[in-house]
């Protein structure tokens, strides 16, 4: 029995084959392309952030001098308050050092007045002829007693007035010391408050600078490039690097989306007959011819 072999070859249209070959050529060329590396970058500290760090480092312990002043003032106030007390002898340091001189002068003045009275009494007794009598002696004794009493009263009054004045001065001094102690305590508290307020204001300034610095670090300012611009530049560089690959991919997508117009070529092959079949065929043909002649 004779057999036949059929070969079927399917081919794309010429323009599609050329298009696909061009895609393969471009992809092969991209394989050897050395692309620049686009590393991720991080923006450094902005000038405002650096200034904030400087302020922060300078502000550490800035309140210490205020606290020292507050402590000194309060300590001095405590010492002053402790001294603002009176004792039974506190008046002595406020006594007038010339009080005794005044007392002695008053004694002398009183004695002088008594002597004048004694002289007047003697002159009166001489005039009346009773000089040296008992009445003169009694009168003289009375004057002498009055002089001593007046001296005693005057000395007592002067010393009492001096004591009262000295005691009042001592109480006033103690009160002034107490007021001074309270003032020193208030000044100490004020200094501590100033230190705390200065520290708080410094922290607010630092936070403000950090806020401004954060915006500058993100978006940039002047010659300083922010993180956003760095990221945009990197994305642009990556997009530029990927553009050739995207173009090849786009062409490939186009090719995949176009229906293939396939051509079919059919080749048929019939093998030659065998020798036996040929002889058999010749014999049959001979018999046919012989029958026809008959």
C-alpha positions in Angstrom: 0.0 0.0 0.0 1.3 3.4 -0.9 1.8 6.0 2.0 2.0 9.8 1.7 3.6 12.4 4.1 2.2 15.9 4.5 4.3 18.8 6.1 2.4 21.9 7.2 4.4 25.1 8.0 2.6 28.0 9.6 4.3 31.5 9.3 3.4 35.0 10.4 2.9 37.7 7.9 6.1 39.4 6.8 5.4 42.6 8.6 4.7 40.8 11.9 7.9 38.8 11.6 9.8 42.0 10.9 8.1 43.7 13.9 8.9 40.8 16.2 12.5 40.6 15.1 12.8 44.4 15.8 11.5 43.8 19.3 13.9 41.0 19.9 16.8 43.1 18.6 15.9 46.0 21.0 15.6 43.7 23.9 18.9 42.1 23.1 20.5 45.5 23.0 19.1 46.5 26.3 20.6 43.4 27.9 24.1 44.8 27.6 23.2 48.4 28.6 24.9 49.6 31.8 22.4 51.7 33.7 23.5 54.2 36.4 22.6 53.2 39.9 20.1 55.6 41.6 20.5 55.0 45.3 18.0 56.2 47.9 19.1 59.4 49.7 18.0 61.1 52.8 18.0 64.8 53.3 20.3 66.0 56.1 19.4 68.3 58.9 18.2 71.6 57.7 19.9 74.8 59.0 16.9 75.5 61.3 17.2 72.0 62.8 20.9 72.4 63.3 20.2 75.8 65.0 17.6 74.1 67.2 20.1 71.5 68.3 22.6 74.2 69.1 20.0 76.1 71.1 19.1 72.8 72.9 22.7 72.1 73.8 23.3 75.6 74.9 20.0 75.6 76.9 20.9 72.5 78.9 21.5 73.7 82.5 20.8 77.4 81.5 18.4 77.6 84.5 21.2 76.6 87.0 22.5 80.2 87.6 18.9 81.3 88.4 18.5 78.4 90.8 21.8 79.2 92.4 20.7 82.8 92.8 17.4 81.7 94.2 19.1 79.4 96.6 21.5 82.0 97.8 18.6 84.6 98.3 16.4 82.1 100.1 19.3 81.0 102.3 20.2 84.6 103.1 16.5 85.2 103.9 16.5 82.3 106.3 19.6 83.5 108.0 18.1 87.0 108.3 14.8 85.6 109.6 16.6 83.6 112.2 18.3 86.8 113.4 15.0 88.7 113.5 14.4 87.9 117.2 14.6 90.0 120.3 15.9 88.9 123.7 15.8 90.7 127.1 19.2 92.2 126.3 18.5 93.1 122.7 17.9 96.7 123.7 21.4 97.2 125.0 23.0 97.6 121.6 20.5 100.4 120.9 21.0 102.3 124.1 22.3 105.9 123.6 25.9 105.8 124.7 25.6 109.4 125.9 22.7 108.7 128.1 24.7 108.7 131.3 26.4 111.9 130.3 23.0 113.5 130.0 21.9 112.0 133.3 25.0 113.4 135.1 24.5 116.8 133.4 20.9 116.8 134.6 22.2 115.9 138.1 24.6 118.8 138.0 21.9 121.2 136.8 19.6 120.1 139.6 22.4 120.4 142.1 23.2 123.9 140.8 19.6 124.9 141.2 19.6 123.5 144.8 22.8 125.5 145.6 21.1 128.6 144.3 18.1 127.9 146.5 20.5 127.3 149.4 22.2 130.7 148.8 18.9 132.4 148.6 17.8 130.8 151.8 21.0 131.9 153.6 20.7 135.5 152.4 17.1 135.5 153.6 18.1 134.2 157.0 20.8 136.8 157.3 18.4 139.5 156.5 15.9 138.3 159.0 18.5 137.7 161.7 17.8 134.0 161.8 21.0 132.9 160.1 22.2 129.7 161.6 18.9 128.9 163.3 17.0 125.8 163.3 14.6 127.0 160.8 17.4 127.6 158.3 18.7 124.2 159.0 15.3 122.6 158.3 14.9 124.6 155.2 18.4 123.7 154.0 17.6 120.0 154.6 14.4 120.3 152.7 16.2 121.8 149.7 18.9 119.1 149.8 16.2 116.4 150.0 14.3 118.0 147.1 17.5 118.1 145.1 18.1 114.4 145.6 14.6 113.5 144.8 14.6 115.5 141.7 17.9 114.0 140.6 16.4 110.6 141.2 13.2 111.3 139.3 15.1 112.9 136.4 17.7 110.0 136.2 14.9 107.4 136.4 12.9 109.2 133.7 15.9 109.6 131.4 16.9 106.0 131.8 13.4 104.8 131.3 13.0 106.8 128.2 16.4 105.6 127.0 15.3 102.0 127.6 12.0 102.4 125.9 13.6 104.0 122.9 16.3 101.3 122.7 13.7 98.5 123.1 11.6 100.1 120.4 14.6 100.4 118.1 15.4 96.7 118.8 11.9 95.7 117.9 12.0 97.8 114.8 15.3 96.3 113.8 13.9 92.8 114.3 10.8 93.7 112.2 13.0 95.1 109.5 15.1 92.0 109.4 12.0 89.9 109.1 10.8 92.0 106.2 14.2 91.8 104.6 14.1 88.0 105.0 10.7 87.9 103.4 11.9 90.1 100.6 15.0 87.9 100.1 12.7 84.8 100.0 10.5 86.6 97.4 13.5 87.5 95.4 14.7 83.9 95.5 11.3 82.6 94.3 11.3 85.3 91.6 14.8 84.2 90.4 13.7 80.5 90.4 10.6 81.6 88.4 12.7 83.5 85.9 14.9 80.4 85.5 11.9 78.2 84.9 10.3 80.7 82.5 13.6 81.2 80.6 13.9 77.4 80.3 10.3 77.1 79.1 10.8 79.9 76.5 14.0 78.3 75.4 12.1 75.0 74.8 9.4 76.8 72.9 12.0 78.4 70.7 13.6 75.0 70.1 10.3 73.5 69.2 9.5 76.3 66.8 12.9 75.9 65.1 12.4 72.2 64.9 9.0 72.7 63.3 10.4 75.1 60.7 13.4 72.8 60.2 11.1 69.9 59.6 9.3 71.8 56.8 12.6 72.8 55.4 14.0 69.3 55.5 10.9 68.0 53.7 10.5 70.7 51.1 13.8 72.5 51.0 14.7 76.1 51.1 17.1 78.1 49.1 20.2 76.0 48.4 19.1 73.3 50.8 17.4 70.4 48.9 14.5 68.8 50.8 13.6 65.2 51.0 10.7 65.6 48.6 12.9 67.0 45.9 15.5 64.2 46.4 12.7 61.6 46.1 11.3 63.3 43.0 14.8 63.4 41.3 15.3 59.7 42.1 11.9 58.7 40.7 12.6 60.7 37.6 16.0 59.0 37.2 14.4 55.6 37.6 11.6 56.5 35.2 14.2 57.6 32.7 16.1 54.4 33.1 12.9 52.3 32.7 11.7 54.1 29.6 13.5 51.9 27.1 12.2 48.8 28.8 8.7 50.2 28.9 8.9 51.0 25.2 10.0 47.4 24.4 7.2 46.1 26.6 4.7 48.4 24.9 5.7 47.1 21.5 5.4 43.5 22.8 2.0 44.3 24.2 1.0 45.7 20.8 2.3 42.5 19.1 0.3 40.3 21.5 -2.8 42.3 20.8 -2.6 42.0 17.0 -4.2 38.8 15.6 -1.8 36.6 13.7 -2.5 36.1 10.0 -1.0 32.7 9.6 -0.2 31.2 6.3 -0.4 27.5 5.7 1.9 25.8 3.2 1.0 22.1 2.3 3.5 19.8 0.7 2.3 16.3 -0.5 4.7 13.4 -1.2 3.7 10.1 -2.9 6.3 7.3 -3.0 6.9 5.4 -6.4 5.2 1.9 -6.9 7.0 -1.3 -6.1 8.4 -3.7 -8.8 5.8 -6.4 -8.1 3.0 -4.1 -8.6 4.5 -2.9 -11.8 4.8 -6.4 -13.2 1.3 -7.2 -12.0 0.1 -4.2 -13.7 1.8 -5.0 -17.0 0.3 -8.5 -17.0 -3.2 -7.2 -16.5 -2.6 -4.8 -19.2 -1.4 -7.6 -21.6 -4.4 -9.7 -20.9 -6.6 -6.9 -21.6 -5.0 -6.3 -25.0 -5.1 -10.0 -25.9 -8.8 -10.1 -25.2 -9.4 -7.1 -27.3 -7.7 -8.7 -30.3 -9.6 -11.9 -29.9 
